[in-house]
Amino acid sequence: MSALLTLSACAVATWLLRVAFITLLPADRLPGAAHRALRYAGPAVLGAMVVTSLIGPDGLAALAPSARHLALLAAALVAWRVRNLAAPIIAALAVMLVAAAVS
């Protein structure tokens, strides 16, 4: 029960922060430098998630190739060639499904 309460409190806090940020400082009132910098927030977070997924919880010692690495490679190749948001996700899911079926 305490985990559910903690999760709910975090969800409410996150929602309140988002609402406060949107209502107190709309995007059209941001300084130009901040507006330009925020364009790179999404790719930076995605890059951090990919690197974290590649390295894993054990650090660089756990860089043995796995299905996860193949899925990320497939997603990167598809994203580079197609430049569509859904295509790399579908490619990575397909590689993971094939890897799960084989093992």
LUMBADREN-954842 format. One record per residue: x, y, z of N, C-alpha, C in turn; residue in three letters. Coordinates in steps of 0.02 Angstrom, whole numbers, padded with zeros to 5 digits, always signed. Layout:
BEGIN
XYZXYZXYZALA;...
END
This chain:
BEGIN
+00041-00060+00000+00000+00000+00000+00043+00063+00000MET;+00100+00060+00035+00142+00120+00038+00173+00135-00030SER;+00187+00083-00070+00214+00094-00137+00162+00129-00181ALA;+00100+00109-00176+00047+00141-00214+00038+00214-00192LEU;+00042+00227-00128+00036+00295-00102+00095+00338-00126LEU;+00154+00310-00125+00213+00347-00149+00208+00362-00223THR;+00188+00312-00262+00179+00322-00333+00127+00374-00349LEU;+00072+00373-00312+00019+00422-00322+00043+00492-00304SER;+00080+00499-00250+00106+00564-00229+00155+00591-00281ALA;+00196+00548-00309+00243+00569-00362+00205+00591-00424CYS;+00153+00555-00442+00114+00572-00501+00081+00640-00491ALA;+00053+00652-00433+00020+00717-00419+00072+00773-00420VAL;+00130+00761-00389+00183+00812-00388+00207+00829-00459ALA;+00215+00778-00500+00237+00788-00569+00184+00827-00608THR;+00121+00810-00598+00068+00844-00633+00064+00918-00612TRP;+00071+00930-00547+00069+00999-00522+00127+01040-00550LEU;+00186+01010-00554+00243+01046-00582+00231+01063-00656LEU;+00204+01016-00693+00190+01029-00764+00138+01084-00772ARG;+00085+01080-00734+00032+01131-00739+00059+01199-00719VAL;+00098+01201-00665+00126+01265-00642+00173+01294-00694ALA;+00214+01252-00724+00261+01277-00775+00224+01304-00836PHE;+00172+01269-00857+00135+01290-00917+00095+01354-00903ILE;+00065+01358-00845+00022+01417-00831+00063+01478-00810THR;+00117+01468-00774+00156+01526-00751+00204+01552-00803LEU;+00228+01509-00846+00277+01531-00896+00261+01498-00963LEU;+00213+01526-01001+00196+01497-01067+00256+01501-01115PRO;+00255+01459-01164+00311+01454-01211+00324+01519-01248ALA;+00272+01558-01261+00283+01620-01299+00317+01674-01257ASP;+00321+01665-01191+00355+01713-01148+00426+01692-01130ARG;+00448+01635-01154+00516+01612-01140+00566+01655-01178LEU;+00625+01666-01150+00677+01700-01188+00698+01658-01248PRO;+00723+01690-01298+00742+01656-01360+00793+01600-01349GLY;+00843+01613-01306+00894+01563-01293+00864+01501-01259ALA;+00819+01511-01213+00787+01454-01179+00743+01416-01228ALA;+00708+01451-01271+00665+01419-01320+00706+01375-01367HIS;+00764+01401-01390+00807+01362-01434+00838+01302-01397ARG;+00856+01311-01333+00887+01257-01295+00837+01201-01282ALA;+00775+01217-01272+00724+01166-01257+00711+01120-01317LEU;+00728+01143-01377+00720+01099-01435+00764+01038-01430ARG;+00819+01043-01392+00866+00987-01387+00854+00944-01325TYR;+00805+00960-01285+00792+00922-01224+00769+00851-01240ALA;+00724+00843-01287+00699+00777-01306+00753+00731-01333GLY;+00793+00754-01383+00847+00711-01407+00899+00695-01353PRO;+00912+00742-01308+00960+00729-01255+00935+00675-01207ALA;+00872+00678-01190+00843+00627-01146+00843+00559-01180VAL;+00825+00558-01244+00825+00495-01281+00895+00466-01285LEU;+00944+00508-01298+01014+00484-01299+01035+00456-01232GLY;+01016+00489-01179+01033+00464-01112+01000+00397-01098ALA;+00938+00389-01121+00904+00325-01111+00937+00269-01151MET;+00959+00284-01212+00991+00234-01253+01058+00213-01223VAL;+01097+00262-01202+01162+00246-01172+01153+00205-01108VAL;+01104+00224-01067+01091+00187-01006+01070+00115-01022THR;+01030+00107-01074+01009+00040-01094+01068-00001-01121SER;+01113+00031-01157+01171-00005-01183+01218-00027-01128LEU;+01231+00016-01081+01280+00001-01029+01252-00047-00978ILE;+01190-00037-00957+01159-00081-00909+01178-00064-00837GLY;+01150-00100-00790+01161-00083-00719+01231-00100-00694PRO;+01268-00144-00730+01334-00165-00707+01390-00122-00734ASP;+01375-00072-00774+01427-00028-00801+01456-00056-00865GLY;+01514-00031-00884+01545-00049-00947+01567-00122-00950LEU;+01573-00155-00894+01593-00225-00894+01540-00270-00924ALA;+01478-00246-00927+01422-00287-00951+01405-00270-01024ALA;+01453-00253-01064+01439-00235-01134+01439-00294-01181LEU;+01429-00353-01157+01423-00412-01201+01362-00403-01245ALA;+01369-00417-01310+01312-00408-01355+01251-00448-01333PRO;+01193-00417-01338+01131-00450-01318+01077-00431-01368SER;+01017-00458-01357+00961-00442-01401+00944-00368-01396ALA;+00954-00339-01338+00941-00268-01329+00986-00226-01374ARG;+01049-00246-01380+01095-00210-01423+01075-00216-01496HIS;+01054-00276-01516+01031-00285-01585+00969-00244-01599LEU;+00923-00240-01551+00863-00201-01560+00879-00127-01566ALA;+00926-00102-01526+00945-00032-01531+00981-00018-01597LEU;+01021-00065-01619+01055-00057-01683+01004-00055-01741LEU;+00956-00100-01739+00903-00101-01790+00864-00036-01789ALA;+00847-00012-01729+00810+00051-01724+00851+00109-01751ALA;+00916+00110-01736+00958+00165-01761+00963+00164-01837ALA;+00972+00105-01865+00977+00100-01938+00911+00121-01972LEU;+00856+00098-01945+00791+00117-01974+00778+00192-01966VAL;+00795+00220-01908+00785+00291-01897+00828+00332-01945ALA;+00889+00309-01957+00933+00345-02002+00908+00344-02074TRP;+00880+00287-02095+00857+00280-02164+00787+00308-02176ARG;+00742+00299-02128+00672+00315-02139+00654+00384-02112VAL;+00683+00403-02055+00669+00467-02021+00594+00473-02004ARG;+00570+00421-01972+00500+00418-01950+00501+00394-01878ASN;+00458+00419-01835+00459+00401-01765+00436+00329-01752LEU;+00385+00307-01787+00357+00241-01774+00400+00184-01802ALA;+00434+00196-01857+00472+00142-01890+00528+00114-01846ALA;+00569+00154-01813+00621+00124-01770+00592+00086-01710PRO;+00537+00109-01683+00506+00074-01628+00481+00006-01650ILE;+00450+00004-01708+00425-00060-01735+00483-00106-01751ILE;+00538-00079-01778+00596-00121-01794+00626-00150-01730ALA;+00633-00109-01678+00662-00134-01615+00616-00187-01583ALA;+00552-00175-01585+00505-00224-01558+00508-00289-01597LEU;+00514-00285-01663+00519-00346-01703+00581-00386-01686ALA;+00637-00351-01677+00699-00386-01659+00692-00418-01590VAL;+00662-00383-01543+00654-00411-01476+00606-00472-01477MET;+00553-00468-01517+00507-00524-01523+00540-00585-01553LEU;+00581-00574-01605+00616-00630-01636+00667-00659-01586VAL;+00702-00616-01550+00750-00641-01501+00716-00680-01445ALA;+00657-00658-01424+00620-00694-01372+00595-00760-01398ALA;+00575-00763-01462+00550-00825-01491+00606-00876-01500ALA;+00666-00852-01516+00722-00897-01528+00748-00926-01462VAL;+00749-00885-01410+00778-00910-01346+00728-00945-01303SER;
END
